[in-house]
Amino acid sequence: MGVLYHSPLEHGETYHKDHHTPGWMIPVISAGVVLAVVVALAVAGFLLWHFCSAAPPAVALPPQQSRSWRLHHRHRLQQRRMQAA
């Protein structure tokens, strides 16, 4: 037996029996969904990397005393000490 069809006016339905997504829309929608997921993952990964690599100290310190500043400038400071010695 076939599926009984109710008119769109019954039960407040708006879906029509003859309605179907055009064939060209399916790959476009799929590509859009995939692109959105990739962009979301990329943004999340970048933010995670950014905040983990340069995490601000729990207590606000002058830039010279923060761990990230020391790590970032350690190489430069070592070069200056080598030149001064």
Backbone as CSV, one residue per row, in Angstrom:
resi,resn,N_x,N_y,N_z,CA_x,CA_y,CA_z,C_x,C_y,C_z
1,MET,0.830,-1.193,0.000,0.000,0.000,0.000,0.869,1.249,0.000
2,GLY,0.439,2.261,-0.694,1.201,3.497,-0.759,1.016,4.329,0.497
3,VAL,1.889,5.309,0.642,1.800,6.216,1.788,0.640,7.168,1.555
4,LEU,-0.214,7.320,2.545,-1.336,8.250,2.419,-0.802,9.675,2.454
5,TYR,-1.331,10.510,1.567,-0.871,11.895,1.481,-1.932,12.815,2.044
6,HIS,-1.534,13.655,2.991,-2.436,14.658,3.543,-2.143,15.983,2.857
7,SER,-3.152,16.768,2.657,-2.934,18.063,2.021,-2.106,18.943,2.960
8,PRO,-1.364,19.904,2.392,-0.535,20.779,3.242,-1.353,21.556,4.262
9,LEU,-2.647,21.700,4.025,-3.476,22.467,4.955,-3.740,21.697,6.237
10,GLU,-3.659,20.373,6.188,-3.916,19.572,7.384,-2.692,19.569,8.295
11,HIS,-2.929,19.660,9.580,-1.874,19.581,10.604,-0.814,20.665,10.428
12,GLY,-1.132,21.724,9.705,-0.176,22.813,9.521,1.047,22.415,8.721
13,GLU,0.935,21.398,7.884,2.086,20.955,7.104,2.370,21.937,5.978
14,THR,3.640,22.172,5.726,4.017,23.045,4.620,4.733,22.255,3.534
15,TYR,5.052,20.998,3.784,5.793,20.183,2.824,4.830,19.672,1.766
16,HIS,5.183,19.827,0.513,4.324,19.397,-0.588,4.862,18.104,-1.162
17,LYS,3.957,17.240,-1.599,4.348,15.916,-2.092,5.290,16.026,-3.289
18,ASP,5.049,16.996,-4.142,5.835,17.118,-5.368,7.140,17.883,-5.143
19,HIS,7.347,18.388,-3.929,8.562,19.163,-3.662,9.773,18.234,-3.601
20,HIS,10.830,18.608,-4.309,12.095,17.879,-4.189,13.236,18.848,-4.448
21,THR,14.385,18.555,-3.845,15.552,19.410,-4.014,16.092,19.225,-5.422
22,PRO,16.357,20.309,-6.147,16.931,20.155,-7.495,18.244,19.390,-7.428
23,GLY,18.540,18.621,-8.477,19.738,17.781,-8.483,21.023,18.558,-8.280
24,TRP,21.119,19.755,-8.862,22.361,20.518,-8.754,22.567,21.078,-7.357
25,MET,21.506,21.152,-6.557,21.633,21.722,-5.216,22.316,20.774,-4.235
26,ILE,22.177,19.478,-4.464,22.704,18.510,-3.493,24.225,18.627,-3.356
27,PRO,25.001,18.598,-4.456,26.459,18.777,-4.281,26.828,20.155,-3.741
28,VAL,26.050,21.178,-4.088,26.337,22.524,-3.577,26.151,22.561,-2.065
29,ILE,25.043,21.972,-1.595,24.781,21.932,-0.153,25.853,21.101,0.551
30,SER,26.197,19.945,-0.039,27.224,19.084,0.564,28.557,19.823,0.655
31,ALA,28.936,20.493,-0.427,30.198,21.231,-0.425,30.159,22.351,0.610
32,GLY,29.015,23.012,0.727,28.887,24.079,1.716,29.028,23.565,3.134
33,VAL,28.416,22.416,3.404,28.511,21.822,4.743,29.952,21.415,5.031
34,VAL,30.595,20.760,4.073,31.991,20.334,4.255,32.883,21.554,4.472
35,LEU,32.682,22.588,3.664,33.489,23.800,3.800,33.282,24.448,5.167
36,ALA,32.031,24.492,5.615,31.747,25.086,6.925,32.435,24.307,8.041
37,VAL,32.423,22.972,7.950,33.071,22.145,8.973,34.581,22.366,8.950
38,VAL,35.165,22.403,7.751,36.618,22.604,7.636,37.014,23.969,8.193
39,VAL,36.258,24.999,7.848,36.569,26.345,8.345,36.429,26.398,9.866
40,ALA,35.361,25.768,10.391,35.161,25.770,11.841,36.314,25.064,12.552
41,LEU,36.748,23.921,12.014,37.871,23.201,12.622,39.156,24.019,12.523
42,ALA,39.370,24.670,11.383,40.580,25.474,11.216,40.601,26.637,12.205
43,VAL,39.472,27.315,12.342,39.402,28.444,13.283,39.602,27.954,14.713
44,ALA,38.946,26.845,15.066,39.090,26.306,16.422,40.539,25.890,16.684
45,GLY,41.159,25.235,15.713,42.555,24.824,15.864,43.484,26.013,16.003
46,PHE,43.245,27.047,15.181,44.093,28.235,15.264,43.951,28.915,16.620
47,LEU,42.705,29.064,17.086,42.502,29.713,18.381,43.129,28.896,19.504
48,LEU,42.977,27.577,19.444,43.567,26.710,20.463,45.086,26.856,20.453
49,TRP,45.684,26.818,19.249,47.139,26.959,19.134,47.578,28.330,19.635
50,HIS,46.831,29.360,19.252,47.215,30.721,19.618,47.191,30.906,21.132
51,PHE,46.125,30.442,21.782,46.006,30.672,23.222,46.878,29.717,24.021
52,CYS,47.190,28.543,23.477,48.068,27.619,24.207,49.529,28.020,24.051
53,SER,49.913,28.544,22.884,51.315,28.878,22.660,51.681,30.198,23.332
54,ALA,50.741,31.114,23.420,51.016,32.413,24.039,49.988,32.668,25.134
55,ALA,49.893,31.731,26.060,48.895,31.857,27.125,49.253,33.038,28.023
56,PRO,48.321,33.925,28.274,48.616,35.043,29.172,48.803,34.536,30.598
57,PRO,49.712,35.141,31.370,49.914,34.687,32.743,48.664,34.921,33.579
58,ALA,48.487,34.100,34.603,47.303,34.206,35.460,47.280,35.568,36.157
59,VAL,48.450,36.027,36.589,48.565,37.353,37.197,49.243,38.253,36.175
60,ALA,48.673,39.405,35.917,49.234,40.300,34.903,50.620,40.773,35.348
61,LEU,51.615,40.456,34.551,52.994,40.841,34.845,53.473,41.804,33.767
62,PRO,54.483,42.610,34.066,55.094,43.398,32.990,55.611,42.449,31.908
63,PRO,55.677,42.891,30.660,56.059,41.976,29.576,57.392,41.275,29.812
64,GLN,58.357,41.974,30.428,59.675,41.369,30.624,59.630,40.191,31.586
65,GLN,58.614,40.131,32.460,58.578,39.071,33.460,57.696,37.895,33.054
66,SER,56.908,38.051,31.990,56.016,36.958,31.619,56.809,35.831,30.975
67,ARG,56.353,34.619,31.198,57.067,33.435,30.716,57.147,33.430,29.193
68,SER,56.035,33.776,28.527,56.039,33.726,27.070,57.033,34.737,26.497
69,TRP,57.156,35.925,27.132,58.098,36.920,26.636,59.523,36.409,26.804
70,ARG,59.806,35.809,27.979,61.157,35.276,28.223,61.502,34.198,27.207
71,LEU,60.549,33.274,26.980,60.826,32.199,26.032,61.040,32.758,24.633
72,HIS,60.234,33.761,24.268,60.317,34.323,22.932,61.642,35.051,22.727
73,HIS,62.120,35.738,23.761,63.304,36.577,23.609,64.571,35.940,24.169
74,ARG,64.472,34.699,24.653,65.649,34.052,25.234,66.784,33.972,24.212
75,HIS,66.445,33.576,22.986,67.471,33.423,21.957,68.134,34.771,21.670
76,ARG,67.333,35.817,21.572,67.871,37.145,21.299,68.767,37.608,22.452
77,LEU,68.343,37.334,23.693,69.154,37.719,24.850,70.472,36.954,24.874
78,GLN,70.419,35.667,24.520,71.651,34.876,24.493,72.617,35.428,23.446
79,GLN,72.082,35.838,22.295,72.955,36.395,21.259,73.618,37.681,21.744
80,ARG,72.853,38.526,22.443,73.422,39.774,22.949,74.511,39.502,23.979
81,ARG,74.284,38.505,24.859,75.291,38.172,25.874,76.566,37.654,25.213
82,MET,76.385,36.860,24.153,77.562,36.321,23.450,78.360,37.467,22.818
83,GLN,77.661,38.450,22.239,78.355,39.569,21.606,79.029,40.456,22.654
84,ALA,78.382,40.619,23.809,78.936,41.480,24.855,80.160,40.837,25.509
85,ALA,80.190,39.518,25.581,81.289,38.828,26.265,82.566,38.852,25.441
